[in-house]
Amino acid sequence: MRALGGIALAVVLASCTNAIVPNGIEPGRAVLPGGPAAGADVARNPVAARPLAPVDAPEAPAAASSASVAGVVAGPLIASLPIDVAGAERALAAFRISCSSLQKRNDASGLTRGADWAKPCAEAQRAGNARAFFAANFETVQIADGRAFATGYYEPEIRGARVRQTGYETPVYAKPADLIEADMGLFASDLADRKFRGRVRNGAFVPYYDRTQIESGALAGKGLEIAWAADPIELFFLQVQGSGRLRLPDGSVMRIGYASQNGQPYTGIGKLMRDRGLLQPGQASMQGIMAYLRANPAEGQAVMRENKSYVFFRELTGPGPLGALGLPVSAQASVAADPRFVPLGAPVFLSMDRPDANGIWVAQDTGGAIKGANRFDTFWGAGEDARAIAGGMSARGTAFILVPRGTLARLRSAQPTP
């Protein structure tokens, strides 16, 4: 879903969810495009909570490439976890959506096989009691030391129009036909899982146009404009988020989602601005960043262009927004995770130091900044409350992955005997 895949608001400004806030945003201080949100106090002054203690285990090795390499230990019984009814019902509904993909995907985490999910998916279709369903069909595992960090993302809304007109003059581009994604694993085994994006010029594969080149007209006149935004700054942040809504002049809404990215590196402008002294202490929020960009248009444009990454969109007409599985993500139920450490589509239980992040989530998305064991990005939907909560989400605690019963025994039996 996100350019990122994600885009974590508190991270976008820093690094970028399949998330969307420039790096360097102060946790709990992000204010998203459109001004202060209703419920902003939720984001700025979250209630504290005490997370469950993780199982004693070593942290993941720095070079760990999957959950099985990072280390897997048994977690607590699901029946012992503080799972609220409403959260369990949202998670069950999201899990049912995942099942169409879970049984077909190759699990990069090394934890599960497609066939492992057949029984839980069958049971999910007829389950009436969500908490009982999870307790009966799953067991928990902890990856490495289980110490988790969670941010938040949401579906932003900015002003836009389907055709260019006065006040709507910043193009929203579709994926160009000459953008090529090359799987380097086809050329060298040590480059497996590496993909480069670029274009062919004079018979050679070269990097694709960067943000400056695109904004200077490299794609103009090619019929790629699917819409026009009213504010280039808001479009910049929507690109970081990876999907969103355009509020059209007649009041209707056009939903757009991530189609591709130009392959250029992502630079979080929040940290960059803070390091240069452009933001004073206490100003490194989304609100502070946007205020600077608007007050200093020439310098602001130059700063944004230091983020060479550029996202292309497509119009979404069905359910959505869509996550990395190509399936709709669900507000307060879907979470972005690193598929090397969490089976994409699997439930996850988070016990964090702020209660709104606690409970069962379903890993249905990924993000450019969401990397490593026990790193998550919670999805909050659309609207003012979602914007406020996602913008201020920065939680630490413990994570347990829910896997089909019998998974841990199978993993242990597969390990060589000392």
C-alpha positions in Angstrom: 0.0 0.0 0.0 2.7 2.4 1.0 5.5 3.8 -1.0 7.2 2.8 1.5 4.7 0.2 2.0 4.4 1.8 4.1 4.9 4.8 5.8 5.3 5.4 9.4 4.4 9.0 10.1 6.9 9.3 12.9 9.4 7.7 10.6 8.6 9.3 7.2 10.1 12.5 8.2 12.9 10.3 9.2 13.4 7.5 6.8 10.2 6.1 5.3 5.9 2.8 5.6 5.4 1.5 3.1 5.0 4.6 6.0 4.9 8.6 5.7 6.5 11.2 7.9 9.9 12.7 7.3 12.7 11.4 9.5 13.4 13.3 12.6 9.8 14.0 13.7 9.6 13.9 17.4 7.6 11.0 18.7 4.1 12.1 19.7 4.5 15.5 17.9 3.6 14.8 14.3 0.8 17.0 13.0 -0.3 15.9 9.5 -1.3 17.9 6.4 -4.5 19.8 6.9 -3.7 21.3 10.3 -4.4 20.2 13.9 -6.7 17.2 14.0 -9.7 16.5 16.2 -8.4 14.2 18.9 -4.9 15.6 18.6 -4.5 15.3 22.3 -4.7 11.5 21.8 -1.5 11.7 19.8 0.3 14.2 21.9 -0.5 13.0 25.3 -1.1 9.2 25.0 -2.0 7.3 28.1 0.8 5.2 29.5 0.6 1.4 29.8 2.9 -1.3 31.1 3.7 -3.9 28.4 4.0 -7.6 29.1 7.5 -8.8 29.7 9.1 -10.7 26.8 10.4 -14.2 27.2 14.1 -14.1 28.2 16.0 -14.6 24.9 19.0 -13.0 23.1 18.4 -10.1 20.7 18.5 -10.8 17.0 22.0 -10.9 15.4 22.7 -7.9 13.3 23.0 -10.0 10.2 19.8 -12.0 10.8 18.0 -12.4 7.5 14.8 -14.2 8.8 12.9 -15.1 11.9 14.3 -18.6 11.9 17.9 -17.1 11.9 17.1 -14.4 14.4 15.8 -17.0 16.9 12.4 -18.4 17.8 11.1 -19.2 21.3 7.7 -20.2 22.6 5.5 -17.3 23.8 2.7 -17.3 26.3 -0.6 -19.1 25.9 -3.0 -17.0 23.9 -5.7 -17.6 26.5 -3.5 -15.8 29.0 -3.1 -12.6 26.8 -5.3 -9.5 27.5 -7.3 -9.5 24.3 -10.3 -7.3 24.1 -13.4 -8.5 22.3 -13.7 -5.6 19.8 -10.0 -5.9 18.8 -10.2 -9.6 18.4 -13.3 -9.2 16.1 -11.5 -6.6 13.9 -8.4 -8.9 13.7 -10.6 -12.0 12.8 -12.2 -10.0 9.9 -8.8 -8.9 8.7 -7.4 -12.4 9.0 -10.2 -13.8 6.8 -9.0 -11.4 4.1 -5.4 -12.6 4.5 -6.4 -16.2 4.0 -6.7 -15.9 0.2 -2.9 -15.2 0.1 -1.5 -17.0 3.2 -1.9 -20.5 1.7 -0.2 -19.5 -1.6 2.7 -17.3 -0.5 6.2 -18.5 0.2 6.9 -17.5 3.8 10.2 -15.6 3.8 10.4 -15.7 7.6 10.9 -19.5 7.6 8.2 -20.0 10.2 5.3 -21.4 8.3 4.3 -23.3 5.1 1.3 -22.6 3.0 -0.4 -25.8 4.1 -0.1 -24.8 7.8 -2.7 -22.2 7.3 -5.4 -24.4 5.8 -7.1 -25.3 9.1 -7.0 -21.9 10.7 -8.4 -20.3 7.5 -11.2 -22.9 7.3 -12.1 -22.3 11.0 -12.0 -18.6 10.5 -14.8 -18.7 8.0 -17.2 -20.2 10.5 -15.8 -18.7 13.8 -18.3 -16.9 15.9 -16.2 -16.0 19.0 -13.1 -14.2 17.8 -11.1 -14.6 21.0 -11.9 -18.3 21.2 -10.9 -18.7 17.6 -7.4 -17.4 18.1 -6.9 -19.4 21.3 -8.0 -22.6 19.7 -6.1 -22.4 16.4 -2.9 -20.6 17.2 0.2 -20.6 19.5 2.5 -17.7 20.0 6.2 -17.5 19.2 8.6 -14.7 20.1 11.3 -13.6 17.6 14.6 -13.0 19.3 14.2 -10.9 22.4 10.7 -9.8 21.4 11.3 -6.1 22.1 9.1 -4.3 19.7 8.8 -0.7 18.3 5.6 0.5 16.6 4.7 3.6 14.7 1.5 4.5 12.9 0.2 5.4 9.4 -3.1 6.4 8.0 -4.8 7.3 4.7 -4.4 11.1 4.2 -6.8 13.3 2.4 -5.6 16.3 0.3 -7.3 18.6 -2.2 -7.2 17.5 -5.9 -8.9 17.5 -9.2 -9.2 15.1 -12.1 -8.3 17.7 -14.7 -5.9 20.6 -14.5 -7.5 23.9 -13.6 -6.7 27.0 -11.6 -5.6 26.1 -8.1 -4.9 22.5 -9.1 -1.6 22.4 -11.0 0.6 19.8 -9.4 0.4 16.5 -11.4 -0.3 13.2 -9.8 1.5 10.7 -12.1 0.6 7.1 -13.0 3.4 4.6 -13.4 5.4 5.3 -16.6 5.6 2.6 -19.3 9.4 3.0 -19.5 9.9 2.3 -15.8 11.6 -1.1 -15.6 12.1 -3.2 -12.5 15.0 -5.6 -12.8 15.3 -8.7 -10.6 19.0 -8.9 -10.0 18.7 -12.4 -8.6 18.2 -13.6 -12.2 21.7 -12.5 -13.0 23.6 -13.4 -9.8 22.6 -15.6 -6.9 24.3 -13.3 -4.4 21.9 -10.6 -5.5 18.8 -12.6 -4.8 15.9 -10.4 -3.5 17.6 -7.3 -4.9 15.6 -5.3 -7.4 16.6 -2.2 -9.3 14.3 0.2 -11.1 15.4 2.3 -14.1 14.9 2.9 -17.8 16.7 2.0 -21.0 18.6 4.9 -22.7 20.7 4.3 -25.8 20.6 0.5 -25.2 21.8 0.9 -21.6 19.9 0.4 -18.3 20.2 3.7 -16.4 18.6 5.1 -13.2 15.1 6.5 -13.6 14.4 10.2 -13.4 14.7 11.6 -9.8 12.3 13.9 -8.1 14.0 17.1 -9.4 13.9 15.9 -13.0 10.2 14.8 -12.7 9.1 18.0 -11.1 11.0 19.9 -13.8 9.0 18.2 -16.6 10.7 14.9 -17.5 7.2 13.2 -17.6 5.1 16.2 -18.8 3.0 15.7 -21.9 3.1 11.9 -21.8 -0.5 11.5 -20.7 0.5 10.1 -17.3 -1.5 12.6 -15.2 -4.3 10.8 -13.4 -5.1 13.9 -11.2 -3.8 17.3 -10.2 -3.1 18.3 -6.6 -3.7 21.7 -5.1 -0.7 21.8 -2.9 2.7 20.3 -3.9 3.7 20.0 -0.2 0.7 18.0 0.7 1.3 15.7 -2.3 4.9 15.3 -1.2 3.7 13.9 2.2 1.0 11.8 0.5 3.8 10.2 -1.6 5.6 9.3 1.6 2.4 7.7 2.9 1.9 5.8 -0.3 -1.8 6.1 -0.7 -4.6 8.5 0.2 -7.7 10.4 -0.9 -8.1 13.4 -3.1 -11.0 15.7 -2.2 -12.3 16.9 -5.5 -13.8 20.4 -6.1 -17.4 19.0 -6.2 -16.9 17.4 -2.8 -16.5 13.8 -4.0 -13.4 11.7 -3.2 -10.9 10.0 -5.6 -8.9 7.3 -3.9 -5.3 6.7 -5.1 -2.9 4.0 -4.2 0.8 3.2 -4.7 1.6 1.9 -8.2 5.4 2.1 -8.2 8.4 4.1 -7.3 11.3 5.5 -9.4 14.0 3.4 -7.7 15.8 6.5 -6.3 16.9 6.5 -2.6 14.5 7.9 0.0 15.8 10.7 2.2 13.8 11.7 5.3 13.7 15.5 5.2 12.8 16.0 8.9 16.2 14.7 10.2 17.9 16.6 7.4 16.3 19.9 8.3 17.0 19.3 12.0 20.7 18.5 11.4 21.0 21.8 9.4 19.4 23.8 12.1 16.4 24.7 10.0 14.1 23.4 12.8 14.6 24.5 16.3 14.0 22.2 19.3 10.3 21.6 19.6 9.6 22.3 15.9 10.6 19.0 14.5 6.9 18.0 14.0 5.0 17.6 10.8 3.4 21.0 11.6 6.8 22.6 12.1 8.2 21.0 8.9 5.3 22.1 6.8 5.4 25.6 8.3 9.0 26.0 7.3 8.4 24.7 3.8 5.5 27.1 3.3 7.4 30.1 4.8 10.4 29.4 2.7 9.2 28.2 -0.7 12.4 28.2 -2.6 14.5 26.6 0.2 11.6 24.3 0.9 11.4 23.0 -2.6 15.2 22.4 -2.6 14.9 20.4 0.7 12.1 18.3 -0.6 14.1 17.6 -3.8 16.9 16.1 -1.7 14.5 13.2 -1.3 15.1 11.8 -4.8 12.4 9.1 -4.3 9.2 9.7 -6.3 6.0 7.7 -6.0 3.6 6.9 -8.9 -0.1 6.2 -8.2 -3.2 4.5 -9.6 -6.8 5.1 -8.9 -8.4 2.7 -6.5 -12.1 1.9 -7.2 -12.6 -1.2 -5.1 -12.1 -1.8 -1.3 -9.0 -0.3 0.1 -6.5 1.1 0.6 -4.5 -1.9 -0.5 -1.6 -3.4 1.4 1.5 -5.4 0.2 -0.7 -8.5 -0.3 -2.7 -6.6 -2.9 -5.7 -6.9 -0.5 -7.5 -4.2 1.5 -6.0 -3.2 4.9 -8.3 -2.6 7.8 -8.3 0.3 10.2 -7.1 -0.6 13.7 -6.5 -4.2 12.6 -3.8 -4.2 9.9 -0.1 -3.7 10.6 2.9 -3.4 8.4 5.9 -5.6 9.2 9.0 -7.0 7.7 8.0 -10.3 5.9 11.5 -11.7 6.7 10.4 -11.9 10.3 6.6 -12.1 10.3 4.6 -14.3 7.8 2.7 -11.8 5.7 -0.9 -12.3 6.5 -0.3 -13.7 10.0 -1.8 -12.3 13.3 0.5 -10.5 15.7 -0.1 -9.6 19.4 1.4 -6.3 20.5 1.7 -5.4 24.2 3.0 -1.8 24.2 3.6 1.2 26.5 0.5 2.9 25.1 -2.8 1.1 25.2 -4.2 2.1 21.8 -1.5 0.0 20.1 -2.2 -3.1 22.2 -4.0 -6.2 21.0 -4.1 -8.5 17.9 -3.1 -7.0 14.5 -2.7 -8.8 11.2 0.5 -8.3 9.2 -1.0 -7.2 5.8 1.4 -4.5 4.7 5.1 -3.7 4.5 7.0 -0.4 4.5 10.3 1.1 3.4 11.2 2.0 7.0 9.7 -1.1 8.5 12.7 -3.4 8.7 14.0 -5.9 11.2 12.6 -8.2 13.8 9.7 -6.8 15.9 9.3 -3.6 14.0 5.7 -2.6 13.2 3.6 0.2 11.7 0.0 0.2 12.8 -2.8 1.4 10.4 -5.5 3.7 11.7 -7.7 4.3 8.6 -8.8 7.8 7.5 -10.1 10.9 9.1 -9.1 13.3 11.8 -8.7 10.9 14.7 -6.7 8.5 12.5 -4.4 11.3 11.5 -3.9 12.4 15.1 -3.2 8.9 16.4 -1.0 7.8 13.6 1.0 11.0 13.7 1.9 10.6 17.3 2.3 6.8 17.4 5.6 5.8 18.9 5.3 2.8 21.1 7.7 0.3 22.6 6.9 -3.1 24.2 6.7 -6.7 23.3 5.5 -8.7 20.3 4.4 -12.2 19.9 3.6 -13.8 16.5 0.6 -16.0 16.2 1.3 -19.1 14.1 -0.8 -22.2 13.5 -0.7 -24.8 16.3 2.1 -27.3 15.9 4.4 -24.8 14.2 6.9 -24.6 17.1 7.1 -28.4 17.5 7.8 -28.7 13.7 10.5 -26.0 13.9 12.2 -27.7 16.8 12.1 -31.1 15.2 13.8 -29.6 12.1 16.7 -28.3 14.1 19.9 -30.4 14.2 20.5 -32.3 17.4 23.6 -30.9 19.3 
